[in-house]
Amino acid sequence: MKALFILNDAPYGSEKAYNALRMAMALQKDYPDVEVRVFLMADAVTCALPNQTTPQGYYNIERMLKAVISKGGQVKACGTCSEARGIKGLALLDGVEISTMSQLVQWTVEADKVLVF
């Protein structure tokens, strides 16, 4: 099975990215045969920026994305959205690739489940 998570919100300010990645991590833990894919769009592309510092005891989206990637998850960030936010040329977390709407369409067609946050 393939599960696609589409994230739209910034990493902090709402808990949508947090909840999406919590679910992705739980899915990888409980169902290791499920292929997890995460596509970052709109303000969610900033989830892929490295060196995030959060207060002690507060969730950290960078660590969560790294956990998803380390278990074989694929993470891509919308190129148009990245460009609009001025981060297209910046270094992103290892394992995150700048991508396209065509790639998102392909992942959507291939997915058995699509979850949008």
Secondary structure, 3 states (H helix, E strand, C coil): CEEEEEECCCCCCCCHHHHHHHHHHHHHHHCCCCEEEEEECHHHHHHHCCCCCCCCCCCCHHHHHHHHHHCCCEEEEEHHHHHHCCCCCCCCCCCEEEECHHHHHHHHHHCCEEEEC
